[in-house]
Amino acid sequence: MNPIMQKSGLSVVGLLVAGGCALGPAVAAQAAPAQATPASSSQTAKGGERILGIDYQAQPNFYYCGPAATRIALSAQGKAVSQDEVAKLLGTTEAGTPSALDTTRVLNELTGGRYRTTEIRDAVARPDQVEKLRQDVLAAVDAGRPVVANIKGTTVDTDGNPHSYEGGHYLTLVGYRDGGDTIRVADPADPALGEYWMSLPKVANWIAERGYSS
């Protein structure tokens, strides 16, 4: 069986978790109903930094992280679709969204077929896998395509805020700075922050044993 598929099943670890989605109690309360925020400014590039303009929207329930993250990526490319529409295409149920293979498939269906799936099969990302993620994010963001990542585990952003998704989660990589050493994350399960910066190795290790669409 494909390792991506194996790592995306149902899991419950002290949070509402299913099929690669998780919400803590406080976040779940904030995220229902989902609230759209105005799209950020169009993409900008300076000194090795680029951030794509997106229409951020929180996921409305514990299992819609896949549709929400995919919808955020689509919004940067001028595609106006609802989370419900994306969920139908992804095959999302209360068990979640099966894998990064599905986010790639739907992104290609709606944007013309430039996305591909990359796995990080190791438990910890190797240096070459970290570098590949950098190059994939740079190429995708420079082309106006946010990256959708299937992640799992706990880590901290550059401001020291922890982000814990032990049962798995989907989020969107929408920009970079420092030549790709730092990645801009749009997190549909964290409407309080919405977006935050995270170091490239931490993002890669978050994706470890799963995959991403770029």
SVG drawing of the C-alpha trace seen along z (x, -y; Angstrom):
<svg xmlns="http://www.w3.org/2000/svg" viewBox="-21 -44 42 46">
<polyline fill="none" stroke="black" stroke-width="0.4" points="0.0,0.0 1.2,-3.5 2.8,-5.0 0.8,-8.2 -2.4,-6.2 -1.2,-4.2 -0.6,-7.4 -3.9,-9.1 -6.3,-6.9 -8.5,-7.6 -6.7,-8.5 -7.8,-10.0 -5.2,-11.5 -6.9,-13.7 -8.3,-16.0 -11.0,-15.8 -9.0,-14.0 -9.9,-12.2 -8.3,-11.3 -5.5,-13.8 -7.5,-16.6 -7.5,-17.9 -8.9,-20.7 -8.4,-21.4 -11.6,-22.4 -10.8,-26.1 -10.0,-26.2 -13.0,-24.1 -15.2,-26.7 -13.5,-29.6 -13.7,-27.8 -17.5,-27.3 -18.9,-28.8 -16.0,-29.4 -15.3,-33.1 -13.6,-34.3 -11.1,-37.1 -10.3,-39.5 -7.6,-38.2 -4.2,-39.5 -2.4,-41.7 -1.1,-40.3 2.2,-38.4 5.3,-40.4 8.9,-39.6 11.8,-41.3 15.1,-40.2 14.3,-36.5 10.8,-36.9 7.5,-36.2 4.0,-35.8 1.0,-34.9 -2.3,-36.7 -5.0,-34.3 -8.5,-34.3 -8.0,-32.7 -11.0,-30.8 -11.0,-28.6 -12.3,-25.0 -15.8,-24.8 -15.4,-21.4 -12.8,-18.8 -12.6,-16.9 -12.6,-19.7 -8.9,-20.6 -8.2,-19.1 -11.0,-21.0 -10.1,-24.2 -6.4,-24.0 -7.1,-23.1 -9.6,-26.0 -7.0,-28.4 -4.5,-27.2 -7.2,-27.6 -8.1,-31.1 -4.6,-32.4 -5.1,-31.1 -8.4,-32.9 -10.6,-29.9 -13.7,-30.7 -15.1,-27.5 -16.6,-26.6 -15.2,-24.2 -18.2,-22.0 -17.5,-21.8 -13.9,-21.0 -14.8,-18.3 -17.0,-16.5 -14.2,-16.4 -11.7,-15.2 -14.1,-12.5 -13.8,-14.0 -15.9,-12.4 -15.9,-12.5 -13.0,-10.2 -11.1,-13.1 -9.4,-13.4 -7.5,-10.3 -4.1,-11.6 -2.0,-14.2 -2.7,-12.2 -6.3,-13.5 -5.3,-17.1 -3.0,-16.9 -5.7,-15.3 -8.3,-18.0 -5.9,-20.9 -5.0,-19.6 -8.6,-19.1 -9.3,-22.8 -6.1,-24.5 -4.9,-22.7 -2.6,-19.9 0.7,-21.4 0.6,-20.0 2.5,-16.8 2.7,-14.8 5.9,-14.4 6.3,-12.0 8.7,-12.3 8.7,-8.6 11.2,-8.9 10.2,-9.6 12.6,-12.6 13.2,-14.5 16.7,-13.9 18.8,-16.9 18.0,-16.2 14.3,-16.0 14.5,-19.3 16.3,-20.8 13.7,-19.3 10.9,-20.9 12.6,-24.2 13.0,-24.0 9.4,-22.8 8.0,-25.6 10.1,-28.2 9.1,-26.9 5.4,-26.6 5.1,-30.0 7.0,-31.8 4.5,-30.3 1.6,-31.5 0.7,-28.1 0.5,-27.6 1.6,-24.1 -0.9,-21.9 0.9,-19.8 -0.4,-16.8 1.4,-17.1 1.5,-15.4 3.0,-16.2 3.9,-19.1 6.3,-22.0 6.7,-25.7 6.6,-28.7 9.2,-31.5 7.4,-33.4 7.6,-30.4 3.9,-29.5 3.3,-25.7 1.1,-24.0 0.1,-20.4 -1.7,-18.0 -0.7,-14.6 -3.5,-12.9 -2.6,-14.7 -3.7,-17.8 -3.7,-19.7 -2.4,-23.2 -1.2,-25.5 2.3,-26.9 1.7,-30.3 5.1,-32.0 8.8,-32.1 11.5,-34.4 15.3,-34.1 15.5,-32.3 13.2,-29.6 14.8,-29.0 11.5,-30.2 8.0,-29.2 4.7,-31.1 2.0,-28.8 -1.8,-29.4 -3.4,-27.1 -7.2,-26.5 -7.4,-25.2 -5.9,-28.3 -8.2,-31.3 -6.6,-33.2 -3.4,-33.5 -4.4,-32.5 -0.9,-32.6 2.5,-32.3 6.2,-31.7 8.0,-28.4 11.6,-27.3 12.0,-25.0 13.4,-22.0 10.4,-22.1 7.9,-22.2 9.7,-19.2 9.7,-17.2 6.0,-18.0 5.4,-16.5 7.6,-13.4 5.8,-10.1 3.2,-12.0 3.3,-14.1 2.6,-17.4 1.1,-18.8 3.3,-21.4"/>
</svg>
